[in-house]
């Protein structure tokens, strides 16, 4: 359940609870101007088009800046078949909630009928977010590509990505990587959580994160995040929050990725986080 604006988040959550689905929550969708509208719509559509999402229902208020029907149109352009319910279109939140539950329960029944099938690494798109310098990043990229996976990268100024065996192809937020084995965000979103969100919008099934030593690992709805610990800082105090210890190598990380790809919950999933934040490109009142 994807609210197109914070004002419809409660109805989206109530629909999800009734249908046994997942609702994502955010504080966005209204008061945007210019490029913030484009960025927010692209992120919404990218998340709803995740390969981890079987079906999506956009829940709109009706007067928001990032219009729910516009989000639906963008998801359709991504090759998916989203559904829509509008609070104002329905005559109020009660009617929208009831209609949303009817739609969501049908979608849940369809999703539950999907059977897992065996797949090799060539079916995997791996996101990697690096907020510190760590030699294991380049090793993991090489390891993943050698096994046929695609990689989508994002890194802070502290992350040295110059040692990659293959030069990344620039990729815009919300876009699916093409035939290139390695892609990287064309523009840095500017913060750890924003990088994770931006990479998540580019269709990875799993993300591996190397957070800065003074930052905890991230969680995001829809995409499991495998956290890799550093040897110092805050990470020493919270080792149980990470999937991979500071002494784990690229082979250990790849093994954890395959486990998560196959359905083993990452630590991020156990934290049950369903919220995200989108940094504004423009300052608005």
VOSETOR-421102 format. One line per 3 residues: their letters; for each residue x, y, z of C-alpha. Coordinates in pm, 1 decimal, padded with zeros to 6 digits. Layout:
BEGIN
a) X Y Z ~ ... $
This chain:
BEGIN
xxx) 00000.0 00000.0 00000.0 ~ 00161.2 00325.4 -00115.6 ~ 00012.0 00655.5 00004.7 $
xxx) 00079.5 00925.7 -00252.2 ~ 00077.2 01182.7 00028.1 ~ 00122.4 01177.3 00405.7 $
xxx) -00246.7 01269.6 00445.0 ~ -00354.7 00929.1 00310.2 ~ -00100.7 00727.1 00510.5 $
xxx) -00345.0 00625.6 00783.8 ~ -00600.8 00492.3 00536.9 ~ -00323.0 00306.5 00351.5 $
xxx) -00205.5 00149.9 00678.8 ~ -00558.9 00044.2 00772.4 ~ -00607.9 -00116.2 00431.1 $
xxx) -00277.4 -00300.7 00466.0 ~ -00362.3 -00426.6 00815.1 ~ -00697.9 -00561.4 00698.9 $
xxx) -00551.7 -00733.0 00391.9 ~ -00228.4 -00863.2 00545.0 ~ -00019.3 -00643.7 00316.5 $
xxx) 00264.7 -00395.8 00370.2 ~ 00208.6 -00021.0 00388.0 ~ 00495.9 00223.1 00350.8 $
xxx) 00480.9 00550.7 00541.0 ~ 00638.8 00885.8 00462.7 ~ 00593.4 01259.0 00521.7 $
xxx) 00583.5 01360.1 00156.1 ~ 00354.8 01421.7 -00140.7 ~ 00236.3 01776.6 -00067.0 $
xxx) 00400.7 02118.3 -00075.9 ~ 00652.2 02011.2 -00341.1 ~ 00759.7 02230.8 -00631.0 $
xxx) 00962.1 02177.3 -00949.5 ~ 01224.6 01904.0 -00932.5 ~ 01099.7 01779.9 -00594.0 $
xxx) 00776.1 01670.5 -00760.5 ~ 00970.3 01478.7 -01025.8 ~ 01205.9 01319.7 -00772.0 $
xxx) 00930.6 01214.8 -00531.3 ~ 00713.0 01066.2 -00805.4 ~ 01012.7 00874.4 -00946.0 $
xxx) 01100.9 00734.6 -00603.5 ~ 00741.1 00631.1 -00535.1 ~ 00711.5 00459.5 -00872.8 $
xxx) 01051.0 00292.3 -00841.9 ~ 00965.6 00145.4 -00502.2 ~ 00623.9 00025.2 -00621.3 $
xxx) 00795.2 -00138.3 -00921.3 ~ 01038.7 -00332.4 -00702.0 ~ 01074.5 -00699.6 -00798.0 $
xxx) 00991.4 -00770.2 -00432.2 ~ 00642.0 -00621.9 -00481.6 ~ 00378.8 -00855.1 -00627.9 $
xxx) 00097.9 -00597.5 -00644.7 ~ 00065.1 -00230.8 -00552.9 ~ -00225.8 -00008.6 -00450.2 $
xxx) -00174.7 00368.5 -00454.4 ~ -00386.7 00545.6 -00192.6 ~ -00446.6 00910.4 -00281.2 $
xxx) -00609.6 01200.1 -00099.1 ~ -00689.9 01393.9 -00416.9 ~ -00552.8 01744.2 -00365.4 $
xxx) -00185.6 01653.3 -00313.9 ~ 00096.9 01799.7 -00521.2 ~ 00231.9 01456.8 -00615.8 $
xxx) -00097.2 01333.3 -00757.9 ~ -00179.1 00968.6 -00695.0 ~ -00296.5 00912.5 -01051.4 $
xxx) 00032.1 01056.1 -01174.2 ~ 00217.4 00803.0 -00958.1 ~ -00000.2 00527.2 -01104.4 $
xxx) 00080.1 00644.8 -01457.9 ~ 00451.5 00638.5 -01378.4 ~ 00427.5 00285.2 -01237.1 $
xxx) 00245.1 00176.3 -01554.1 ~ 00533.1 00321.2 -01757.9 ~ 00760.3 00090.3 -01560.2 $
xxx) 00566.5 -00206.3 -01697.8 ~ 00361.5 -00281.9 -01385.6 ~ -00013.9 -00298.8 -01324.1 $
xxx) -00087.8 -00080.6 -01018.9 ~ -00427.0 -00014.4 -00861.2 ~ -00572.7 00307.7 -00724.8 $
xxx) -00813.2 00430.1 -00460.6 ~ -00881.1 00797.3 -00387.9 ~ -01021.9 00934.8 -00064.2 $
xxx) -01185.1 01238.7 -00222.7 ~ -01289.3 01035.1 -00527.9 ~ -01463.6 00788.7 -00294.8 $
xxx) -01643.1 01054.6 -00093.8 ~ -01434.5 01021.8 00221.5 ~ -01191.4 00807.5 00415.7 $
xxx) -01445.2 00543.7 00525.8 ~ -01558.2 00466.0 00170.9 ~ -01198.7 00472.7 00044.2 $
xxx) -01090.1 00237.9 00322.2 ~ -01367.8 -00009.6 00241.0 ~ -01295.6 00001.0 -00132.9 $
xxx) -00922.5 -00028.7 -00068.9 ~ -00971.6 -00333.8 00151.9 ~ -01182.6 -00503.1 -00117.1 $
xxx) -00916.5 -00438.9 -00380.5 ~ -00624.9 -00527.6 -00153.3 ~ -00776.1 -00857.5 -00040.8 $
xxx) -00813.2 -00965.4 -00404.0 ~ -00454.5 -00861.9 -00475.9 ~ -00332.6 -01050.6 -00168.3 $
xxx) -00510.4 -01366.9 -00284.0 ~ -00340.4 -01337.9 -00623.1 ~ -00001.2 -01275.3 -00462.8 $
xxx) -00037.4 -01570.2 -00225.0 ~ -00086.3 -01800.9 -00523.9 ~ 00260.7 -01717.4 -00658.9 $
xxx) 00502.0 -02007.2 -00610.8 ~ 00873.9 -01965.3 -00552.3 ~ 01094.3 -02093.9 -00833.5 $
xxx) 01464.0 -02169.7 -00844.6 ~ 01678.5 -01895.1 -00999.4 ~ 02049.0 -01837.1 -01039.6 $
xxx) 02246.9 -01521.3 -00965.6 ~ 02175.5 -01378.0 -01311.3 ~ 01822.8 -01301.9 -01185.0 $
xxx) 01963.0 -01089.4 -00901.9 ~ 02010.8 -00713.7 -00899.6 ~ 02221.9 -00622.2 -00598.6 $
xxx) 02223.9 -00273.5 -00453.0 ~ 02537.1 -00156.6 -00270.1 ~ 02551.0 00159.6 -00059.3 $
xxx) 02891.6 00264.1 00075.9 ~ 02922.7 00545.0 00329.6 ~ 03277.9 00461.7 00428.0 $
xxx) 03593.8 00343.2 00257.5 ~ 03597.2 -00036.8 00264.8 ~ 03796.7 -00266.6 00036.6 $
xxx) 03517.5 -00522.6 00052.6 ~ 03296.9 -00302.7 -00166.8 ~ 03509.8 -00357.6 -00477.4 $
xxx) 03556.2 -00724.2 -00387.1 ~ 03179.7 -00771.4 -00354.3 ~ 03111.2 -00599.2 -00686.8 $
xxx) 03363.1 -00824.9 -00861.1 ~ 03221.4 -01132.1 -00687.1 ~ 02862.0 -01048.8 -00784.4 $
xxx) 02939.4 -00960.9 -01145.9 ~ 03146.9 -01276.3 -01191.8 ~ 02838.6 -01476.7 -01099.0 $
xxx) 02610.4 -01294.9 -01341.8 ~ 02435.9 -01048.7 -01108.8 ~ 02377.4 -00681.3 -01185.1 $
xxx) 02499.0 -00419.7 -00936.2 ~ 02361.2 -00072.3 -00856.2 ~ 02602.1 00145.0 -00654.9 $
xxx) 02584.4 00460.4 -00446.7 ~ 02866.6 00602.6 -00237.5 ~ 02950.1 00901.1 -00021.5 $
xxx) 03262.0 01113.6 -00058.8 ~ 03424.3 00891.5 00206.5 ~ 03381.8 00581.4 -00007.7 $
xxx) 03659.0 00518.4 -00259.9 ~ 03497.5 00339.9 -00553.3 ~ 03792.0 00387.2 -00788.0 $
xxx) 03908.5 00028.0 -00745.6 ~ 03615.0 -00125.1 -00929.5 ~ 03707.7 -00368.4 -01203.3 $
xxx) 03433.0 -00224.1 -01426.2 ~ 03339.3 00142.4 -01466.4 ~ 02976.7 00202.4 -01358.6 $
xxx) 02716.8 00335.9 -01601.6 ~ 02528.7 00641.7 -01463.5 ~ 02173.2 00568.2 -01351.1 $
xxx) 01894.4 00808.5 -01251.7 ~ 01682.1 00766.3 -00940.9 ~ 01381.0 00542.3 -01001.9 $
xxx) 01524.2 00384.8 -01316.6 ~ 01592.9 00018.3 -01378.8 ~ 01952.3 -00063.9 -01477.6 $
xxx) 02003.7 -00167.2 -01837.2 ~ 02230.3 -00436.2 -01974.8 ~ 02541.0 -00303.4 -01799.3 $
xxx) 02673.3 -00521.0 -01517.5 ~ 02751.1 -00222.8 -01292.6 ~ 02552.4 00100.3 -01259.4 $
xxx) 02588.7 00390.5 -01017.2 ~ 02357.5 00673.9 -00921.3 ~ 02425.9 00966.4 -01150.9 $
xxx) 02378.9 01213.2 -00863.5 ~ 02453.3 01162.6 -00494.9 ~ 02133.0 01204.8 -00286.8 $
xxx) 02349.5 01343.5 -00006.4 ~ 02273.1 01132.4 00302.1 ~ 02302.0 00769.0 00405.9 $
xxx) 01927.5 00704.3 00429.2 ~ 01867.5 00889.7 00102.1 ~ 02124.8 00673.6 -00077.9 $
xxx) 01959.7 00356.0 00045.3 ~ 01618.8 00482.6 -00067.7 ~ 01748.8 00593.8 -00407.5 $
xxx) 01919.0 00259.9 -00471.8 ~ 01604.1 00077.4 -00355.9 ~ 01408.7 00261.4 -00627.2 $
xxx) 01635.8 00109.4 -00895.2 ~ 01493.0 -00244.9 -00865.3 ~ 01740.1 -00440.9 -00648.1 $
xxx) 01603.7 -00743.8 -00465.5 ~ 01865.7 -00701.2 -00190.9 ~ 02085.4 -00411.0 -00077.2 $
xxx) 02421.3 -00439.6 00100.1 ~ 02509.6 -00137.5 00310.4 ~ 02847.1 -00025.8 00445.7 $
xxx) 02736.5 00251.6 00685.9 ~ 02977.3 00506.6 00831.8 ~ 03130.4 00401.5 01164.6 $
xxx) 02918.7 00655.1 01353.6 ~ 02591.5 00548.1 01189.5 ~ 02366.0 00245.8 01249.2 $
xxx) 02258.7 00018.2 00963.5 ~ 01953.3 00121.6 00764.0 ~ 01615.2 -00040.0 00716.9 $
xxx) 01363.6 00022.6 00443.3 ~ 01031.5 -00131.9 00355.5 ~ 01020.5 -00357.7 00048.4 $
xxx) 01396.5 -00418.2 00010.1 ~ 01604.5 -00612.7 00266.7 ~ 01928.2 -00438.1 00365.9 $
xxx) 02227.1 -00653.8 00462.2 ~ 02437.7 -00447.1 00702.0 ~ 02817.2 -00485.0 00704.3 $
xxx) 02993.1 -00367.6 01019.9 ~ 03311.8 -00163.6 01045.8 ~ 03582.0 -00240.8 01301.9 $
xxx) 03532.4 00072.4 01511.9 ~ 03300.0 00347.5 01625.0 ~ 02934.3 00284.3 01702.1 $
xxx) 02945.4 -00051.9 01527.6 ~ 03149.4 -00202.8 01810.2 ~ 02866.4 -00121.4 02052.0 $
xxx) 02583.6 -00270.1 01840.6 ~ 02724.9 -00581.2 01666.9 ~ 02388.4 -00755.9 01686.5 $
xxx) 02236.2 -00505.6 01442.7 ~ 02461.1 -00621.8 01158.2 ~ 02435.3 -00923.8 00931.2 $
xxx) 02809.4 -00931.1 00859.2 ~ 03080.4 -00871.8 01118.8 ~ 03379.5 -00645.9 01063.7 $
xxx) 03601.3 -00945.2 00983.3 ~ 03364.7 -01095.0 00724.2 ~ 03490.6 -01099.0 00365.8 $
xxx) 03320.5 -01062.6 00027.4 ~ 03245.9 -01435.2 00013.5 ~ 03066.0 -01412.9 00349.1 $
xxx) 02866.6 -01112.4 00228.9 ~ 02771.1 -01281.8 -00097.3 ~ 02660.6 -01592.4 00092.2 $
xxx) 02437.0 -01376.4 00313.2 ~ 02296.1 -01202.9 00004.4 ~ 02201.4 -01537.2 -00151.0 $
xxx) 02036.2 -01646.2 00174.5 ~ 01829.2 -01326.8 00186.4 ~ 01751.6 -01355.0 -00185.9 $
xxx) 01615.8 -01702.4 -00105.4 ~ 01390.0 -01579.7 00175.0 ~ 01602.0 -01571.8 00491.2 $
xxx) 01517.4 -01243.8 00672.3 ~ 01792.1 -00982.4 00696.0 ~ 01837.8 -00798.3 01025.9 $
xxx) 01674.7 -00495.4 00863.9 ~ 01353.9 -00691.2 00805.4 ~ 01340.3 -00797.1 01168.5 $
xxx) 01331.4 -00428.4 01265.2 ~ 00997.3 -00395.5 01079.4 ~ 01074.7 -00051.0 00941.5 $
xxx) 00810.8 00078.4 00699.2 ~ 00904.3 00448.0 00684.2 ~ 01135.6 00651.0 00464.5 $
xxx) 01234.2 01014.2 00413.8 ~ 01313.3 01200.3 00091.6 ~ 01551.0 01498.4 00122.3 $
xxx) 01417.4 01809.8 -00052.1 ~ 01607.3 01941.0 -00353.0 ~ 01462.4 02290.4 -00303.7 $
xxx) 01396.4 02484.9 00014.9 ~ 01022.8 02545.6 00052.6 ~ 00796.4 02700.3 00315.0 $
